[in-house]
Amino acid sequence: MSFTTEERGKASVLHTMDFDIQTTWDKKAVTHEPVRVHLAEDQSGCRLEVHAPFFGSPPAPAAPSGQPCPQLWDYEVVEAFFMNDKHQYVEVELCPHGQHLVLILNGRRNIVQEQLPLLEFKAEISGNRWHGSAVVPASYLPPSVTKFNAFAIHGEGEDRVYEALYPATQHHDTPDFHRLEYFGDIDMSRVSPSLVTATPSDLWNKYPPPSS
């Protein structure tokens, strides 16, 4: 699949949105072709695709391809976060080697479920690029999603690189992808009207919104 838009996020009549990760976590321009995150309508939820350079660093995790991998953020990975105004969010991590990690968080850094399965996740490396495609079940999305961010990580040691669609706009000494105040707005109806609901799914019904 090819894309021509140069905007960070754009919807089409086909119910898709594209986002280019053009900056590091601290607002510096990336030095390679940007990672592209593609959201699309799917009958089971939201299709999440990644089109990205492949760096091959760090080496692949030991976990089997196609399976959840704890601490996947320590490897080469692209992440997407879907959040509502009450700081309830799902974090989806995709690795070029085929592993994934899905976390449900009820408040900043408050993980209440992890290593959830993904539908149809496949990843393919072709030379110096990789493509991943998965379906995030609608039930994983918190009610009334209004915020979104996406991140890409690669490299090791001092060469570790952290990139963000919506970077930190204030000074911080270290990267932190759970600085929720920097997330950008998203209208999920532009992906699929069926994803816009204020009614919690059975999964989210277990977790009252955190107090402010």
DODOFI-529388 format. One record per residue (C-alpha): x, y, z. Coordinates in pm, 1 decimal. Layout:
<gufis>
GUFI;X;Y;Z
...
</gufis>
This chain:
<gufis>
GUFI;0.0;0.0;0.0
GUFI;138.8;341.2;-94.3
GUFI;57.1;683.4;46.5
GUFI;104.2;1031.7;-99.2
GUFI;-10.6;1269.5;174.1
GUFI;258.1;1476.7;343.2
GUFI;39.1;1571.4;638.0
GUFI;89.2;1419.3;981.7
GUFI;-268.9;1297.3;992.0
GUFI;-528.6;1287.9;717.7
GUFI;-860.3;1107.9;675.0
GUFI;-1013.5;995.0;347.7
GUFI;-1356.7;891.0;227.4
GUFI;-1233.4;533.1;270.5
GUFI;-1230.0;576.8;650.5
GUFI;-854.4;580.3;696.0
GUFI;-610.0;809.1;872.7
GUFI;-234.1;837.1;815.0
GUFI;22.0;977.5;1057.4
GUFI;393.2;1040.9;989.8
GUFI;631.2;1040.4;1287.9
GUFI;855.1;1328.9;1188.6
GUFI;1021.4;1423.0;1518.6
GUFI;1211.0;1271.7;1809.1
GUFI;1052.5;1276.8;2153.5
GUFI;1210.9;1620.2;2217.3
GUFI;1106.7;1788.5;1889.7
GUFI;1418.5;1727.8;1677.3
GUFI;1357.7;1630.4;1313.9
GUFI;1411.4;1261.3;1235.5
GUFI;1707.0;1186.0;1007.7
GUFI;1539.3;914.4;798.9
GUFI;1216.6;854.4;612.1
GUFI;940.7;897.2;871.5
GUFI;759.9;599.8;1017.1
GUFI;402.0;595.2;888.9
GUFI;111.6;476.3;1106.7
GUFI;-208.5;395.2;917.6
GUFI;-548.7;353.1;1082.9
GUFI;-835.1;199.0;888.0
GUFI;-1186.9;73.8;937.2
GUFI;-1224.4;-297.7;1009.0
GUFI;-1535.0;-497.4;1094.1
GUFI;-1371.2;-615.0;1419.5
GUFI;-1230.6;-281.1;1533.2
GUFI;-945.6;-64.5;1407.7
GUFI;-683.5;-187.0;1163.8
GUFI;-338.5;-59.6;1261.4
GUFI;-62.9;-67.8;1000.2
GUFI;300.8;37.2;1019.8
GUFI;521.7;126.9;723.0
GUFI;870.9;196.7;852.6
GUFI;1245.1;180.8;796.3
GUFI;1401.9;-134.7;938.4
GUFI;1710.7;-68.8;1148.7
GUFI;1779.7;-420.6;1278.7
GUFI;1881.9;-284.1;1616.9
GUFI;1846.1;-424.4;1877.6
GUFI;1835.1;-789.1;1765.3
GUFI;1498.8;-966.4;1763.3
GUFI;1342.4;-1058.7;2097.9
GUFI;1352.7;-1421.2;2207.0
GUFI;970.5;-1444.8;2219.2
GUFI;803.0;-1635.1;1932.6
GUFI;678.7;-1435.5;1636.2
GUFI;305.6;-1370.2;1649.6
GUFI;296.0;-1381.6;2029.8
GUFI;286.8;-1114.9;2302.5
GUFI;631.4;-1016.2;2431.8
GUFI;680.9;-859.9;2775.6
GUFI;885.5;-538.3;2777.3
GUFI;873.1;-514.2;2400.7
GUFI;955.7;-143.9;2436.9
GUFI;1318.1;-248.4;2491.6
GUFI;1341.9;-357.7;2125.2
GUFI;1278.6;-204.2;1783.2
GUFI;910.9;-116.5;1797.6
GUFI;633.3;117.3;1684.9
GUFI;365.0;205.4;1938.9
GUFI;15.7;355.3;1913.8
GUFI;-179.6;495.8;2209.5
GUFI;-558.0;556.9;2208.1
GUFI;-686.2;756.1;2508.3
GUFI;-997.6;931.0;2636.1
GUFI;-1027.1;1249.4;2841.6
GUFI;-1025.9;1047.1;3164.8
GUFI;-675.0;910.5;3099.8
GUFI;-794.5;560.5;3019.3
GUFI;-591.4;422.1;2730.7
GUFI;-473.0;124.3;2532.3
GUFI;-110.5;94.8;2423.6
GUFI;-38.4;-122.3;2119.3
GUFI;322.9;-211.7;2033.4
GUFI;426.4;-379.1;1707.4
GUFI;771.6;-521.3;1635.6
GUFI;917.0;-586.7;1287.9
GUFI;1009.2;-940.3;1397.1
GUFI;642.9;-1028.4;1458.6
GUFI;601.6;-986.7;1834.4
GUFI;345.6;-751.8;1986.2
GUFI;238.2;-613.5;2321.7
GUFI;-100.7;-470.2;2419.3
GUFI;-148.9;-292.2;2752.4
GUFI;-468.7;-154.9;2906.5
GUFI;-403.0;140.2;3138.7
GUFI;-652.1;304.6;3373.7
GUFI;-469.1;626.3;3454.0
GUFI;-112.2;722.6;3377.6
GUFI;117.5;417.9;3392.4
GUFI;-150.3;217.2;3577.4
GUFI;-145.5;-112.0;3386.0
GUFI;-457.8;-318.2;3458.3
GUFI;-422.1;-576.3;3180.4
GUFI;-132.1;-673.8;2957.9
GUFI;-22.8;-917.6;2688.2
GUFI;-369.2;-918.2;2530.3
GUFI;-396.9;-1094.3;2193.0
GUFI;-417.3;-906.9;1864.1
GUFI;-621.9;-1009.2;1562.6
GUFI;-440.9;-1097.3;1239.9
GUFI;-104.9;-943.4;1332.5
GUFI;156.4;-998.4;1064.5
GUFI;495.2;-832.5;1015.8
GUFI;724.5;-856.4;714.8
GUFI;1079.6;-726.5;670.8
GUFI;1185.5;-643.6;315.0
GUFI;1541.7;-516.1;287.5
GUFI;1569.2;-195.1;486.1
GUFI;1194.3;-155.0;540.1
GUFI;920.1;-335.3;727.7
GUFI;542.5;-348.0;723.5
GUFI;312.0;-461.0;1002.6
GUFI;-65.2;-502.4;1005.4
GUFI;-293.6;-589.5;1296.3
GUFI;-653.8;-542.7;1404.6
GUFI;-712.0;-382.7;1744.6
GUFI;-1048.0;-515.6;1870.0
GUFI;-1303.6;-240.6;1933.1
GUFI;-1343.5;-371.6;2288.9
GUFI;-983.3;-270.6;2368.7
GUFI;-1053.8;96.6;2300.6
GUFI;-1165.0;296.1;2604.4
GUFI;-1501.0;473.0;2574.8
GUFI;-1498.7;809.3;2395.7
GUFI;-1143.2;808.2;2257.7
GUFI;-1032.5;1168.2;2197.0
GUFI;-650.9;1156.4;2213.0
GUFI;-381.7;974.5;2018.3
GUFI;-6.0;946.0;2000.6
GUFI;239.3;721.7;1820.3
GUFI;603.5;645.3;1887.1
GUFI;893.5;462.2;1724.0
GUFI;1203.8;326.8;1897.1
GUFI;1523.4;169.3;1767.5
GUFI;1895.5;148.1;1843.3
GUFI;2097.1;41.4;2145.4
GUFI;2282.5;209.6;2430.6
GUFI;2382.4;567.9;2359.1
GUFI;2244.3;527.2;2006.3
GUFI;1892.3;448.7;2127.6
GUFI;1645.1;672.2;1938.7
GUFI;1297.6;767.5;2063.7
GUFI;1058.4;930.3;1816.0
GUFI;711.7;1078.5;1873.9
GUFI;423.1;1190.2;1655.7
GUFI;334.1;1451.6;1917.4
GUFI;659.5;1525.7;2104.7
GUFI;712.1;1694.4;2438.4
GUFI;684.3;2071.6;2402.4
GUFI;847.4;2148.5;2738.0
GUFI;1198.9;2055.5;2851.4
GUFI;1248.6;1711.3;3003.7
GUFI;1573.5;1528.3;3071.0
GUFI;1456.1;1188.1;2951.3
GUFI;1192.5;1048.5;2713.4
GUFI;864.9;930.8;2863.2
GUFI;581.6;818.2;2636.3
GUFI;331.2;842.2;2922.3
GUFI;337.3;1221.4;2939.6
GUFI;-27.6;1223.5;2845.2
GUFI;-54.5;1601.9;2832.0
GUFI;126.2;1602.0;2497.4
GUFI;-109.6;1364.7;2316.6
GUFI;-288.4;1506.9;2012.4
GUFI;-659.6;1517.8;1931.7
GUFI;-820.0;1246.0;1720.9
GUFI;-1171.8;1202.1;1582.1
GUFI;-1222.7;825.2;1565.5
GUFI;-1539.0;872.2;1360.2
GUFI;-1308.2;956.9;1070.0
GUFI;-1181.0;599.4;1092.2
GUFI;-1515.6;436.1;1168.0
GUFI;-1837.5;571.1;1325.8
GUFI;-1872.6;235.0;1501.5
GUFI;-1564.0;313.4;1711.5
GUFI;-1725.8;620.8;1867.8
GUFI;-1913.8;518.5;2180.4
GUFI;-1941.9;643.6;2536.7
GUFI;-2048.0;299.1;2659.3
GUFI;-1760.9;95.9;2808.6
GUFI;-1697.5;-247.8;2662.6
GUFI;-1708.8;-547.9;2895.1
GUFI;-1332.7;-515.6;2930.7
GUFI;-1343.6;-148.2;3029.5
GUFI;-1656.2;-184.8;3242.9
GUFI;-1433.3;-343.0;3509.1
GUFI;-1238.3;-20.8;3559.3
GUFI;-1401.9;298.0;3688.4
GUFI;-1227.3;608.0;3555.0
GUFI;-940.0;719.1;3779.1
GUFI;-1001.6;1017.3;4004.3
GUFI;-840.3;1342.8;3888.0
</gufis>
